[in-house]
Amino acid sequence: MAEKPPQSYSNHVRLHPPYHYFLFPCTVLLLILSIVNVVRHLQRLDSWILLLIGIIAPVQLLLLRLYPLKVQDRVIRLEERLRMQSVLSEALCARAGELTESQIVALRFAPDAELPGLVEKALASKMPVADIKKAVVTWRADTFRV
């Protein structure tokens, strides 16, 4: 079996095939078909009930995806704050609270040796998340993300 290439900026986004290629497209299709059904059968109650289901399904599917990601972001923030306490100087660690949630989550890809420099850059120039990830030289993989 072929080994996976090491994680990097270009391949770190994870697509989950059952969700991204099956559930989400089917849910969008359900919504479209339920709208068509209401337009064709405007007076029928069952058409409106199907439309309600067609609206609920994509919203529910998105929330089912977003809630675990938010929890993961909270755990990542906690892990990164603990790591920053041990890696950064006291002065830089005191300023780490100025980082945004997204910046902290992006910094998880930086190894300990690169972290102080990236934190300084992120604080000084309000670096966007994509730029933080691109600035990482030696990528620290996060293979546990859902």
N, C-alpha and C positions, 0 to 999 in steps of 0.2 A: 504494500500500500504506500502511495506517495505521501511524503511528509508535507504538512502545510507550510507555506512560506512564513517567515517571522512577521509578526504584526508590525504595521507601520501606519503612517498617516493615510496612505493611499488605500489600505485594505482593512482599517480598523472598524468600519461600520459593519454591524452585523445584521443580516436579514434572516428572519426566521421563516422559512418557506411555507409552513402550514398557515402562518398568520398573513404574511405579506403577499403570497401568491395564490392562496385559496380563500381563507376567511374574509379578508378585506374586499377582494374583488366580488365575491359572491354577495356580500352584504350591500355593496354599492349597486349591484345588479338587482337585488331584491328591492331596494329603494326605487330604482328607475322603473321596474316592472309594476310596483304598487302605485306609482304616480300615473303610469299609463292606464292601469286598471281603473283608477278613480275617474280619470278623464273619460274613459269609455262608458263607465257605469256610475255616473254621478249620483244617481238616486238610491243606489243600493248601500245599505249599512255595512255589509261585509267588505265592500271595497274600501270604505273608510277605516274599518278595523285593520285591514291588511296594510293600509297606508300608515296607520299608527305603528304597527309592528315594523314596517319598513323604515320608519324614522327612528324608532327606539333601537333597532339592531346596530346601525353604525355608531350611534352615540355610545351605546353600551360597549361595543367592541373597542372603541378608542379609549374609553375610561379603563377598561380591563388591561389595556396596554400601558397607559400613562401612570396609573397608580403604582405598579411595581417599579417603574423607572424612577418615580419620585422617591420611593423608599430606598432604592439603590443609590440615588444621588445623596441622600442623607447619610447613608453609611459611608460612602466615598468621602464626603466632606469630613466626617468624624475621623476616618483613617488618615486623611491627608493632614488634618490639623495636628493629630498626634505625631505624624511623621515630621511635619514642619517644626514642631517643638524640639525634636531631637536633632534635626539637620541644620536648621537656620540659626544664625546668630541671634542673640537676645533682641537687638534693635530691629532686625528684619522680622523676627517672629512677632514682635509687638505690632508691627505694621500689617501683618498678614490678615488681620481683621478687615482691612480695606479692600481685600480681594472680593470679587463677586462670587456668588455660588457657582456660576458657570466656569469662571476662571479656575476655581479650586478643583472642580471636577476635571477640567482639561489638564491641570498640572499633574494628575495621577500618572500620566504617561512619561513624565520626566524621571530619570534615575536620580538618586541622592546627590551625585556629583554635579548635576546640571540644575537642580532645583533652586539653589540660592540665586543664581544668575537669572533664571527665568522669572522668579518671584520679583526680583528687582525691576526687570524689564516690564513685567505686567503691571506693577504698581506705578512705575514712572510714566508709561505711555498708554495706560488703560488698554492694553492689548486685547483684541478680540480673541475669542476661543480658538478659531481656526488658525490664527497666527501663533498662538501659544503652542498648539499641536505641531505646526510646521517647524517651529523653532527647536523642537526636541531633536537632538542629534542621535543619541542612542535610545531607541524606543523601549519603554518599559511596558510590556504587553499587559492588557487587562482582558483575560479570556473568560472571566466569570460574568460579564455583563449579559443580561438577558436581551 
